[in-house]
């Protein structure tokens, strides 16, 4: 947990969410996930961990420049030491 450097950030402001919606709704296809993506774009993490790769898909990852991993992919990376 210490190595994870978890940080709790405030929710993105409405104007950021609206901009993210306009840019990503066509690739993400699910309005409820836009706020999560907006927060990730502000936080600039190394990757996004998602159990929903249908919405947080490779097209979204390519467009936003943040790698997106499923839970099994994340565990595989941990085991492999990546």
PDB file of N, CA, C and O in Angstrom, chain B, residues numbered from 101:
ATOM      1  N   UNK B 101       0.826  -1.192   0.000  1.00  0.00           N
ATOM      2  CA  UNK B 101       0.000   0.000   0.000  1.00  0.00           C
ATOM      3  C   UNK B 101       0.871   1.257   0.000  1.00  0.00           C
ATOM      4  O   UNK B 101       0.536   2.239  -0.663  1.00  0.00           O
ATOM      5  N   UNK B 102       1.985   1.237   0.736  1.00  0.00           N
ATOM      6  CA  UNK B 102       2.843   2.413   0.780  1.00  0.00           C
ATOM      7  C   UNK B 102       3.428   2.715  -0.597  1.00  0.00           C
ATOM      8  O   UNK B 102       3.551   3.879  -0.980  1.00  0.00           O
ATOM      9  N   UNK B 103       3.785   1.680  -1.333  1.00  0.00           N
ATOM     10  CA  UNK B 103       4.353   1.878  -2.658  1.00  0.00           C
ATOM     11  C   UNK B 103       3.323   2.377  -3.663  1.00  0.00           C
ATOM     12  O   UNK B 103       3.689   2.963  -4.682  1.00  0.00           O
ATOM     13  N   UNK B 104       2.046   2.155  -3.393  1.00  0.00           N
ATOM     14  CA  UNK B 104       1.000   2.567  -4.323  1.00  0.00           C
ATOM     15  C   UNK B 104       0.833   4.085  -4.355  1.00  0.00           C
ATOM     16  O   UNK B 104       0.347   4.624  -5.349  1.00  0.00           O
ATOM     17  N   UNK B 105       1.214   4.765  -3.320  1.00  0.00           N
ATOM     18  CA  UNK B 105       1.106   6.224  -3.231  1.00  0.00           C
ATOM     19  C   UNK B 105      -0.310   6.694  -3.560  1.00  0.00           C
ATOM     20  O   UNK B 105      -0.496   7.588  -4.386  1.00  0.00           O
ATOM     21  N   UNK B 106      -1.298   6.094  -2.917  1.00  0.00           N
ATOM     22  CA  UNK B 106      -2.682   6.458  -3.170  1.00  0.00           C
ATOM     23  C   UNK B 106      -2.951   7.877  -2.689  1.00  0.00           C
ATOM     24  O   UNK B 106      -2.510   8.278  -1.612  1.00  0.00           O
ATOM     25  N   UNK B 107      -3.673   8.621  -3.497  1.00  0.00           N
ATOM     26  CA  UNK B 107      -4.015   9.998  -3.183  1.00  0.00           C
ATOM     27  C   UNK B 107      -5.492  10.185  -3.490  1.00  0.00           C
ATOM     28  O   UNK B 107      -5.962   9.782  -4.554  1.00  0.00           O
ATOM     29  N   UNK B 108      -6.224  10.791  -2.570  1.00  0.00           N
ATOM     30  CA  UNK B 108      -7.633  11.101  -2.798  1.00  0.00           C
ATOM     31  C   UNK B 108      -7.706  12.538  -3.297  1.00  0.00           C
ATOM     32  O   UNK B 108      -7.228  13.462  -2.639  1.00  0.00           O
ATOM     33  N   UNK B 109      -8.304  12.711  -4.452  1.00  0.00           N
ATOM     34  CA  UNK B 109      -8.433  14.029  -5.057  1.00  0.00           C
ATOM     35  C   UNK B 109      -9.895  14.442  -5.096  1.00  0.00           C
ATOM     36  O   UNK B 109     -10.781  13.588  -5.109  1.00  0.00           O
ATOM     37  N   UNK B 110     -10.155  15.745  -5.115  1.00  0.00           N
ATOM     38  CA  UNK B 110     -11.554  16.190  -5.230  1.00  0.00           C
ATOM     39  C   UNK B 110     -12.120  15.849  -6.604  1.00  0.00           C
ATOM     40  O   UNK B 110     -11.374  15.661  -7.565  1.00  0.00           O
ATOM     41  N   UNK B 111     -13.415  15.774  -6.683  1.00  0.00           N
ATOM     42  CA  UNK B 111     -14.077  15.519  -7.967  1.00  0.00           C
ATOM     43  C   UNK B 111     -13.764  16.663  -8.929  1.00  0.00           C
ATOM     44  O   UNK B 111     -13.638  17.810  -8.498  1.00  0.00           O
ATOM     45  N   UNK B 112     -13.638  16.376 -10.207  1.00  0.00           N
ATOM     46  CA  UNK B 112     -13.368  17.433 -11.184  1.00  0.00           C
ATOM     47  C   UNK B 112     -14.539  18.419 -11.259  1.00  0.00           C
ATOM     48  O   UNK B 112     -15.690  18.057 -11.016  1.00  0.00           O
ATOM     49  N   UNK B 113     -14.225  19.644 -11.591  1.00  0.00           N
ATOM     50  CA  UNK B 113     -15.266  20.662 -11.731  1.00  0.00           C
ATOM     51  C   UNK B 113     -16.135  20.349 -12.949  1.00  0.00           C
ATOM     52  O   UNK B 113     -15.708  19.666 -13.880  1.00  0.00           O
ATOM     53  N   UNK B 114     -17.349  20.861 -12.918  1.00  0.00           N
ATOM     54  CA  UNK B 114     -18.320  20.566 -13.979  1.00  0.00           C
ATOM     55  C   UNK B 114     -17.815  20.915 -15.373  1.00  0.00           C
ATOM     56  O   UNK B 114     -18.067  20.174 -16.323  1.00  0.00           O
ATOM     57  N   UNK B 115     -17.104  22.035 -15.508  1.00  0.00           N
ATOM     58  CA  UNK B 115     -16.632  22.418 -16.846  1.00  0.00           C
ATOM     59  C   UNK B 115     -15.613  21.416 -17.386  1.00  0.00           C
ATOM     60  O   UNK B 115     -15.564  21.182 -18.593  1.00  0.00           O
ATOM     61  N   UNK B 116     -14.801  20.822 -16.511  1.00  0.00           N
ATOM     62  CA  UNK B 116     -13.841  19.791 -16.925  1.00  0.00           C
ATOM     63  C   UNK B 116     -14.590  18.534 -17.362  1.00  0.00           C
ATOM     64  O   UNK B 116     -14.244  17.913 -18.367  1.00  0.00           O
ATOM     65  N   UNK B 117     -15.609  18.169 -16.604  1.00  0.00           N
ATOM     66  CA  UNK B 117     -16.420  16.990 -16.951  1.00  0.00           C
ATOM     67  C   UNK B 117     -17.108  17.195 -18.295  1.00  0.00           C
ATOM     68  O   UNK B 117     -17.160  16.276 -19.112  1.00  0.00           O
ATOM     69  N   UNK B 118     -17.635  18.395 -18.529  1.00  0.00           N
ATOM     70  CA  UNK B 118     -18.300  18.683 -19.801  1.00  0.00           C
ATOM     71  C   UNK B 118     -17.329  18.613 -20.978  1.00  0.00           C
ATOM     72  O   UNK B 118     -17.675  18.082 -22.033  1.00  0.00           O
ATOM     73  N   UNK B 119     -16.120  19.142 -20.806  1.00  0.00           N
ATOM     74  CA  UNK B 119     -15.114  19.070 -21.864  1.00  0.00           C
ATOM     75  C   UNK B 119     -14.725  17.623 -22.144  1.00  0.00           C
ATOM     76  O   UNK B 119     -14.587  17.217 -23.298  1.00  0.00           O
ATOM     77  N   UNK B 120     -14.552  16.852 -21.077  1.00  0.00           N
ATOM     78  CA  UNK B 120     -14.202  15.445 -21.230  1.00  0.00           C
ATOM     79  C   UNK B 120     -15.324  14.696 -21.934  1.00  0.00           C
ATOM     80  O   UNK B 120     -15.066  13.850 -22.790  1.00  0.00           O
ATOM     81  N   UNK B 121     -16.557  15.001 -21.579  1.00  0.00           N
ATOM     82  CA  UNK B 121     -17.711  14.377 -22.219  1.00  0.00           C
ATOM     83  C   UNK B 121     -17.665  14.609 -23.737  1.00  0.00           C
ATOM     84  O   UNK B 121     -17.801  13.669 -24.520  1.00  0.00           O
ATOM     85  N   UNK B 122     -17.477  15.850 -24.134  1.00  0.00           N
ATOM     86  CA  UNK B 122     -17.471  16.187 -25.560  1.00  0.00           C
ATOM     87  C   UNK B 122     -16.346  15.466 -26.310  1.00  0.00           C
ATOM     88  O   UNK B 122     -16.520  15.048 -27.455  1.00  0.00           O
ATOM     89  N   UNK B 123     -15.200  15.327 -25.656  1.00  0.00           N
ATOM     90  CA  UNK B 123     -14.049  14.708 -26.312  1.00  0.00           C
ATOM     91  C   UNK B 123     -14.104  13.177 -26.348  1.00  0.00           C
ATOM     92  O   UNK B 123     -13.574  12.560 -27.271  1.00  0.00           O
ATOM     93  N   UNK B 124     -14.745  12.563 -25.342  1.00  0.00           N
ATOM     94  CA  UNK B 124     -14.598  11.112 -25.183  1.00  0.00           C
ATOM     95  C   UNK B 124     -15.876  10.288 -25.256  1.00  0.00           C
ATOM     96  O   UNK B 124     -15.789   9.061 -25.294  1.00  0.00           O
ATOM     97  N   UNK B 125     -17.039  10.891 -25.277  1.00  0.00           N
ATOM     98  CA  UNK B 125     -18.269  10.087 -25.209  1.00  0.00           C
ATOM     99  C   UNK B 125     -18.406   9.151 -26.410  1.00  0.00           C
ATOM    100  O   UNK B 125     -18.962   8.061 -26.275  1.00  0.00           O
ATOM    101  N   UNK B 126     -17.923   9.547 -27.551  1.00  0.00           N
ATOM    102  CA  UNK B 126     -18.048   8.677 -28.738  1.00  0.00           C
ATOM    103  C   UNK B 126     -17.223   7.408 -28.595  1.00  0.00           C
ATOM    104  O   UNK B 126     -17.635   6.354 -29.079  1.00  0.00           O
ATOM    105  N   UNK B 127     -16.062   7.484 -27.936  1.00  0.00           N
ATOM    106  CA  UNK B 127     -15.229   6.292 -27.767  1.00  0.00           C
ATOM    107  C   UNK B 127     -15.567   5.543 -26.493  1.00  0.00           C
ATOM    108  O   UNK B 127     -15.452   4.318 -26.447  1.00  0.00           O
ATOM    109  N   UNK B 128     -15.981   6.258 -25.461  1.00  0.00           N
ATOM    110  CA  UNK B 128     -16.269   5.614 -24.186  1.00  0.00           C
ATOM    111  C   UNK B 128     -17.692   5.044 -24.145  1.00  0.00           C
ATOM    112  O   UNK B 128     -17.921   3.968 -23.592  1.00  0.00           O
ATOM    113  N   UNK B 129     -18.623   5.760 -24.723  1.00  0.00           N
ATOM    114  CA  UNK B 129     -20.010   5.313 -24.876  1.00  0.00           C
ATOM    115  C   UNK B 129     -20.801   5.172 -23.575  1.00  0.00           C
ATOM    116  O   UNK B 129     -21.892   4.603 -23.605  1.00  0.00           O
ATOM    117  N   UNK B 130     -20.319   5.650 -22.461  1.00  0.00           N
ATOM    118  CA  UNK B 130     -21.065   5.509 -21.219  1.00  0.00           C
ATOM    119  C   UNK B 130     -20.892   6.756 -20.373  1.00  0.00           C
ATOM    120  O   UNK B 130     -19.814   7.002 -19.832  1.00  0.00           O
ATOM    121  N   UNK B 131     -21.932   7.527 -20.259  1.00  0.00           N
ATOM    122  CA  UNK B 131     -21.890   8.828 -19.589  1.00  0.00           C
ATOM    123  C   UNK B 131     -21.402   8.740 -18.147  1.00  0.00           C
ATOM    124  O   UNK B 131     -20.684   9.629 -17.688  1.00  0.00           O
ATOM    125  N   UNK B 132     -21.774   7.699 -17.433  1.00  0.00           N
ATOM    126  CA  UNK B 132     -21.421   7.589 -16.012  1.00  0.00           C
ATOM    127  C   UNK B 132     -19.910   7.483 -15.779  1.00  0.00           C
ATOM    128  O   UNK B 132     -19.432   7.802 -14.690  1.00  0.00           O
ATOM    129  N   UNK B 133     -19.159   7.041 -16.782  1.00  0.00           N
ATOM    130  CA  UNK B 133     -17.714   6.882 -16.624  1.00  0.00           C
ATOM    131  C   UNK B 133     -16.918   8.132 -16.976  1.00  0.00           C
ATOM    132  O   UNK B 133     -15.713   8.189 -16.727  1.00  0.00           O
ATOM    133  N   UNK B 134     -17.571   9.124 -17.547  1.00  0.00           N
ATOM    134  CA  UNK B 134     -16.879  10.335 -17.974  1.00  0.00           C
ATOM    135  C   UNK B 134     -16.231  11.053 -16.790  1.00  0.00           C
ATOM    136  O   UNK B 134     -15.098  11.522 -16.908  1.00  0.00           O
ATOM    137  N   UNK B 135     -16.914  11.149 -15.666  1.00  0.00           N
ATOM    138  CA  UNK B 135     -16.351  11.830 -14.496  1.00  0.00           C
ATOM    139  C   UNK B 135     -15.087  11.119 -14.012  1.00  0.00           C
ATOM    140  O   UNK B 135     -14.134  11.770 -13.583  1.00  0.00           O
ATOM    141  N   UNK B 136     -15.076   9.814 -14.077  1.00  0.00           N
ATOM    142  CA  UNK B 136     -13.896   9.044 -13.666  1.00  0.00           C
ATOM    143  C   UNK B 136     -12.730   9.343 -14.618  1.00  0.00           C
ATOM    144  O   UNK B 136     -11.600   9.554 -14.179  1.00  0.00           O
ATOM    145  N   UNK B 137     -13.015   9.359 -15.902  1.00  0.00           N
ATOM    146  CA  UNK B 137     -11.970   9.677 -16.869  1.00  0.00           C
ATOM    147  C   UNK B 137     -11.468  11.106 -16.682  1.00  0.00           C
ATOM    148  O   UNK B 137     -10.264  11.351 -16.758  1.00  0.00           O
ATOM    149  N   UNK B 138     -12.376  12.049 -16.438  1.00  0.00           N
ATOM    150  CA  UNK B 138     -11.969  13.444 -16.213  1.00  0.00           C
ATOM    151  C   UNK B 138     -11.029  13.538 -15.014  1.00  0.00           C
ATOM    152  O   UNK B 138     -10.027  14.252 -15.069  1.00  0.00           O
ATOM    153  N   UNK B 139     -11.339  12.831 -13.941  1.00  0.00           N
ATOM    154  CA  UNK B 139     -10.476  12.836 -12.755  1.00  0.00           C
ATOM    155  C   UNK B 139      -9.115  12.231 -13.081  1.00  0.00           C
ATOM    156  O   UNK B 139      -8.085  12.730 -12.627  1.00  0.00           O
ATOM    157  N   UNK B 140      -9.111  11.170 -13.858  1.00  0.00           N
ATOM    158  CA  UNK B 140      -7.841  10.533 -14.238  1.00  0.00           C
ATOM    159  C   UNK B 140      -7.001  11.464 -15.104  1.00  0.00           C
ATOM    160  O   UNK B 140      -5.783  11.533 -14.941  1.00  0.00           O
ATOM    161  N   UNK B 141      -7.638  12.172 -16.014  1.00  0.00           N
ATOM    162  CA  UNK B 141      -6.902  13.098 -16.864  1.00  0.00           C
ATOM    163  C   UNK B 141      -6.245  14.205 -16.044  1.00  0.00           C
ATOM    164  O   UNK B 141      -5.145  14.654 -16.364  1.00  0.00           O
ATOM    165  N   UNK B 142      -6.923  14.639 -14.993  1.00  0.00           N
ATOM    166  CA  UNK B 142      -6.346  15.658 -14.115  1.00  0.00           C
ATOM    167  C   UNK B 142      -5.210  15.100 -13.266  1.00  0.00           C
ATOM    168  O   UNK B 142      -4.209  15.778 -13.033  1.00  0.00           O
ATOM    169  N   UNK B 143      -5.371  13.860 -12.806  1.00  0.00           N
ATOM    170  CA  UNK B 143      -4.376  13.243 -11.918  1.00  0.00           C
ATOM    171  C   UNK B 143      -3.143  12.756 -12.674  1.00  0.00           C
ATOM    172  O   UNK B 143      -2.062  12.645 -12.096  1.00  0.00           O
ATOM    173  N   UNK B 144      -3.302  12.468 -13.960  1.00  0.00           N
ATOM    174  CA  UNK B 144      -2.207  11.975 -14.809  1.00  0.00           C
ATOM    175  C   UNK B 144      -1.508  10.743 -14.206  1.00  0.00           C
ATOM    176  O   UNK B 144      -0.298  10.761 -13.980  1.00  0.00           O
ATOM    177  N   UNK B 145      -2.275   9.685 -13.950  1.00  0.00           N
ATOM    178  CA  UNK B 145      -1.667   8.478 -13.382  1.00  0.00           C
ATOM    179  C   UNK B 145      -0.858   7.708 -14.433  1.00  0.00           C
ATOM    180  O   UNK B 145      -0.943   7.981 -15.630  1.00  0.00           O
ATOM    181  N   UNK B 146      -0.082   6.751 -13.957  1.00  0.00           N
ATOM    182  CA  UNK B 146       0.658   5.879 -14.880  1.00  0.00           C
ATOM    183  C   UNK B 146      -0.301   5.006 -15.687  1.00  0.00           C
ATOM    184  O   UNK B 146      -0.040   4.681 -16.845  1.00  0.00           O
ATOM    185  N   UNK B 147      -1.414   4.633 -15.057  1.00  0.00           N
ATOM    186  CA  UNK B 147      -2.428   3.826 -15.732  1.00  0.00           C
ATOM    187  C   UNK B 147      -3.746   3.943 -14.993  1.00  0.00           C
ATOM    188  O   UNK B 147      -3.793   4.394 -13.849  1.00  0.00           O
ATOM    189  N   UNK B 148      -4.822   3.530 -15.664  1.00  0.00           N
ATOM    190  CA  UNK B 148      -6.151   3.451 -15.073  1.00  0.00           C
ATOM    191  C   UNK B 148      -6.471   1.979 -14.894  1.00  0.00           C
ATOM    192  O   UNK B 148      -6.328   1.192 -15.830  1.00  0.00           O
ATOM    193  N   UNK B 149      -6.896   1.608 -13.715  1.00  0.00           N
ATOM    194  CA  UNK B 149      -7.310   0.233 -13.433  1.00  0.00           C
ATOM    195  C   UNK B 149      -8.831   0.187 -13.517  1.00  0.00           C
ATOM    196  O   UNK B 149      -9.522   0.898 -12.787  1.00  0.00           O
ATOM    197  N   UNK B 150      -9.346  -0.653 -14.410  1.00  0.00           N
ATOM    198  CA  UNK B 150     -10.785  -0.701 -14.619  1.00  0.00           C
ATOM    199  C   UNK B 150     -11.280  -2.130 -14.779  1.00  0.00           C
ATOM    200  O   UNK B 150     -10.657  -2.946 -15.458  1.00  0.00           O
ATOM    201  N   UNK B 151     -12.371  -2.411 -14.165  1.00  0.00           N
ATOM    202  CA  UNK B 151     -13.043  -3.688 -14.339  1.00  0.00           C
ATOM    203  C   UNK B 151     -13.982  -3.656 -15.535  1.00  0.00           C
ATOM    204  O   UNK B 151     -14.634  -4.654 -15.843  1.00  0.00           O
ATOM    205  N   UNK B 152     -14.054  -2.516 -16.208  1.00  0.00           N
ATOM    206  CA  UNK B 152     -14.961  -2.375 -17.337  1.00  0.00           C
ATOM    207  C   UNK B 152     -14.185  -1.958 -18.582  1.00  0.00           C
ATOM    208  O   UNK B 152     -14.158  -0.783 -18.948  1.00  0.00           O
ATOM    209  N   UNK B 153     -13.565  -2.923 -19.216  1.00  0.00           N
ATOM    210  CA  UNK B 153     -12.756  -2.629 -20.404  1.00  0.00           C
ATOM    211  C   UNK B 153     -13.627  -2.375 -21.641  1.00  0.00           C
ATOM    212  O   UNK B 153     -13.114  -1.966 -22.683  1.00  0.00           O
ATOM    213  N   UNK B 154     -14.927  -2.611 -21.532  1.00  0.00           N
ATOM    214  CA  UNK B 154     -15.814  -2.274 -22.649  1.00  0.00           C
ATOM    215  C   UNK B 154     -15.916  -0.756 -22.799  1.00  0.00           C
ATOM    216  O   UNK B 154     -15.929  -0.234 -23.914  1.00  0.00           O
ATOM    217  N   UNK B 155     -15.989  -0.057 -21.673  1.00  0.00           N
ATOM    218  CA  UNK B 155     -16.081   1.403 -21.711  1.00  0.00           C
ATOM    219  C   UNK B 155     -14.701   2.050 -21.641  1.00  0.00           C
ATOM    220  O   UNK B 155     -14.418   2.987 -22.387  1.00  0.00           O
ATOM    221  N   UNK B 156     -13.843   1.559 -20.751  1.00  0.00           N
ATOM    222  CA  UNK B 156     -12.462   2.037 -20.673  1.00  0.00           C
ATOM    223  C   UNK B 156     -11.632   1.156 -21.607  1.00  0.00           C
ATOM    224  O   UNK B 156     -10.877   0.293 -21.159  1.00  0.00           O
ATOM    225  N   UNK B 157     -11.784   1.386 -22.901  1.00  0.00           N
ATOM    226  CA  UNK B 157     -11.215   0.511 -23.918  1.00  0.00           C
ATOM    227  C   UNK B 157      -9.910   1.069 -24.483  1.00  0.00           C
ATOM    228  O   UNK B 157      -9.451   2.136 -24.075  1.00  0.00           O
ATOM    229  N   UNK B 158      -9.327   0.342 -25.413  1.00  0.00           N
ATOM    230  CA  UNK B 158      -8.052   0.759 -26.010  1.00  0.00           C
ATOM    231  C   UNK B 158      -8.180   2.058 -26.803  1.00  0.00           C
ATOM    232  O   UNK B 158      -7.220   2.824 -26.883  1.00  0.00           O
ATOM    233  N   UNK B 159      -9.340   2.316 -27.384  1.00  0.00           N
ATOM    234  CA  UNK B 159      -9.537   3.581 -28.095  1.00  0.00           C
ATOM    235  C   UNK B 159      -9.445   4.765 -27.140  1.00  0.00           C
ATOM    236  O   UNK B 159      -8.844   5.789 -27.464  1.00  0.00           O
ATOM    237  N   UNK B 160     -10.046   4.617 -25.961  1.00  0.00           N
ATOM    238  CA  UNK B 160      -9.967   5.670 -24.939  1.00  0.00           C
ATOM    239  C   UNK B 160      -8.512   5.832 -24.496  1.00  0.00           C
ATOM    240  O   UNK B 160      -8.016   6.953 -24.382  1.00  0.00           O
ATOM    241  N   UNK B 161      -7.838   4.720 -24.250  1.00  0.00           N
ATOM    242  CA  UNK B 161      -6.433   4.766 -23.817  1.00  0.00           C
ATOM    243  C   UNK B 161      -5.567   5.470 -24.854  1.00  0.00           C
ATOM    244  O   UNK B 161      -4.742   6.314 -24.504  1.00  0.00           O
ATOM    245  N   UNK B 162      -5.749   5.130 -26.117  1.00  0.00           N
ATOM    246  CA  UNK B 162      -4.963   5.754 -27.184  1.00  0.00           C
ATOM    247  C   UNK B 162      -5.230   7.255 -27.259  1.00  0.00           C
ATOM    248  O   UNK B 162      -4.310   8.052 -27.440  1.00  0.00           O
ATOM    249  N   UNK B 163      -6.495   7.627 -27.117  1.00  0.00           N
ATOM    250  CA  UNK B 163      -6.871   9.032 -27.240  1.00  0.00           C
ATOM    251  C   UNK B 163      -6.374   9.872 -26.065  1.00  0.00           C
ATOM    252  O   UNK B 163      -5.931  11.004 -26.256  1.00  0.00           O
ATOM    253  N   UNK B 164      -6.445   9.322 -24.847  1.00  0.00           N
ATOM    254  CA  UNK B 164      -6.063  10.113 -23.670  1.00  0.00           C
ATOM    255  C   UNK B 164      -4.589   9.957 -23.308  1.00  0.00           C
ATOM    256  O   UNK B 164      -4.051  10.758 -22.544  1.00  0.00           O
ATOM    257  N   UNK B 165      -3.935   8.933 -23.850  1.00  0.00           N
ATOM    258  CA  UNK B 165      -2.515   8.748 -23.575  1.00  0.00           C
ATOM    259  C   UNK B 165      -2.215   8.101 -22.238  1.00  0.00           C
ATOM    260  O   UNK B 165      -1.076   8.134 -21.774  1.00  0.00           O
ATOM    261  N   UNK B 166      -3.219   7.515 -21.617  1.00  0.00           N
ATOM    262  CA  UNK B 166      -3.037   6.810 -20.345  1.00  0.00           C
ATOM    263  C   UNK B 166      -3.366   5.341 -20.572  1.00  0.00           C
ATOM    264  O   UNK B 166      -4.433   5.012 -21.091  1.00  0.00           O
ATOM    265  N   UNK B 167      -2.459   4.467 -20.186  1.00  0.00           N
ATOM    266  CA  UNK B 167      -2.691   3.034 -20.305  1.00  0.00           C
ATOM    267  C   UNK B 167      -3.882   2.634 -19.432  1.00  0.00           C
ATOM    268  O   UNK B 167      -4.056   3.153 -18.330  1.00  0.00           O
ATOM    269  N   UNK B 168      -4.686   1.718 -19.930  1.00  0.00           N
ATOM    270  CA  UNK B 168      -5.824   1.210 -19.158  1.00  0.00           C
ATOM    271  C   UNK B 168      -5.647  -0.289 -19.013  1.00  0.00           C
ATOM    272  O   UNK B 168      -5.427  -0.994 -19.998  1.00  0.00           O
ATOM    273  N   UNK B 169      -5.744  -0.776 -17.782  1.00  0.00           N
ATOM    274  CA  UNK B 169      -5.557  -2.200 -17.501  1.00  0.00           C
ATOM    275  C   UNK B 169      -6.775  -2.760 -16.785  1.00  0.00           C
ATOM    276  O   UNK B 169      -7.391  -2.093 -15.954  1.00  0.00           O
ATOM    277  N   UNK B 170      -7.103  -3.982 -17.118  1.00  0.00           N
ATOM    278  CA  UNK B 170      -8.129  -4.706 -16.365  1.00  0.00           C
ATOM    279  C   UNK B 170      -7.482  -5.225 -15.090  1.00  0.00           C
ATOM    280  O   UNK B 170      -6.258  -5.197 -14.956  1.00  0.00           O
ATOM    281  N   UNK B 171      -8.290  -5.692 -14.161  1.00  0.00           N
ATOM    282  CA  UNK B 171      -7.742  -6.246 -12.920  1.00  0.00           C
ATOM    283  C   UNK B 171      -6.824  -7.444 -13.188  1.00  0.00           C
ATOM    284  O   UNK B 171      -5.737  -7.504 -12.615  1.00  0.00           O
ATOM    285  N   UNK B 172      -7.223  -8.400 -14.039  1.00  0.00           N
ATOM    286  CA  UNK B 172      -6.306  -9.500 -14.341  1.00  0.00           C
ATOM    287  C   UNK B 172      -5.002  -9.034 -14.993  1.00  0.00           C
ATOM    288  O   UNK B 172      -3.936  -9.567 -14.688  1.00  0.00           O
ATOM    289  N   UNK B 173      -5.078  -8.053 -15.881  1.00  0.00           N
ATOM    290  CA  UNK B 173      -3.861  -7.516 -16.502  1.00  0.00           C
ATOM    291  C   UNK B 173      -2.945  -6.899 -15.449  1.00  0.00           C
ATOM    292  O   UNK B 173      -1.727  -7.075 -15.500  1.00  0.00           O
ATOM    293  N   UNK B 174      -3.520  -6.189 -14.514  1.00  0.00           N
ATOM    294  CA  UNK B 174      -2.748  -5.561 -13.437  1.00  0.00           C
ATOM    295  C   UNK B 174      -2.030  -6.621 -12.596  1.00  0.00           C
ATOM    296  O   UNK B 174      -0.852  -6.471 -12.271  1.00  0.00           O
ATOM    297  N   UNK B 175      -2.743  -7.679 -12.253  1.00  0.00           N
ATOM    298  CA  UNK B 175      -2.142  -8.746 -11.453  1.00  0.00           C
ATOM    299  C   UNK B 175      -1.032  -9.443 -12.249  1.00  0.00           C
ATOM    300  O   UNK B 175       0.021  -9.761 -11.695  1.00  0.00           O
ATOM    301  N   UNK B 176      -1.260  -9.677 -13.522  1.00  0.00           N
ATOM    302  CA  UNK B 176      -0.233 -10.267 -14.376  1.00  0.00           C
ATOM    303  C   UNK B 176       1.022  -9.385 -14.403  1.00  0.00           C
ATOM    304  O   UNK B 176       2.143  -9.888 -14.338  1.00  0.00           O
ATOM    305  N   UNK B 177       0.824  -8.073 -14.499  1.00  0.00           N
ATOM    306  CA  UNK B 177       1.964  -7.141 -14.489  1.00  0.00           C
ATOM    307  C   UNK B 177       2.705  -7.195 -13.158  1.00  0.00           C
ATOM    308  O   UNK B 177       3.935  -7.150 -13.128  1.00  0.00           O
ATOM    309  N   UNK B 178       1.964  -7.290 -12.066  1.00  0.00           N
ATOM    310  CA  UNK B 178       2.619  -7.396 -10.747  1.00  0.00           C
ATOM    311  C   UNK B 178       3.472  -8.652 -10.655  1.00  0.00           C
ATOM    312  O   UNK B 178       4.609  -8.613 -10.185  1.00  0.00           O
ATOM    313  N   UNK B 179       2.914  -9.759 -11.106  1.00  0.00           N
ATOM    314  CA  UNK B 179       3.635 -11.033 -11.069  1.00  0.00           C
ATOM    315  C   UNK B 179       4.886 -10.974 -11.942  1.00  0.00           C
ATOM    316  O   UNK B 179       5.938 -11.500 -11.578  1.00  0.00           O
ATOM    317  N   UNK B 180       4.755 -10.328 -13.094  1.00  0.00           N
ATOM    318  CA  UNK B 180       5.873 -10.221 -14.034  1.00  0.00           C
ATOM    319  C   UNK B 180       6.890  -9.152 -13.635  1.00  0.00           C
ATOM    320  O   UNK B 180       7.951  -9.034 -14.247  1.00  0.00           O
ATOM    321  N   UNK B 181       6.557  -8.379 -12.608  1.00  0.00           N
ATOM    322  CA  UNK B 181       7.470  -7.334 -12.146  1.00  0.00           C
ATOM    323  C   UNK B 181       7.487  -6.095 -13.020  1.00  0.00           C
ATOM    324  O   UNK B 181       8.479  -5.367 -13.054  1.00  0.00           O
ATOM    325  N   UNK B 182       6.372  -5.849 -13.739  1.00  0.00           N
ATOM    326  CA  UNK B 182       6.302  -4.651 -14.590  1.00  0.00           C
ATOM    327  C   UNK B 182       5.659  -3.511 -13.863  1.00  0.00           C
ATOM    328  O   UNK B 182       5.517  -2.424 -14.423  1.00  0.00           O
TER     329      UNK B 182
END
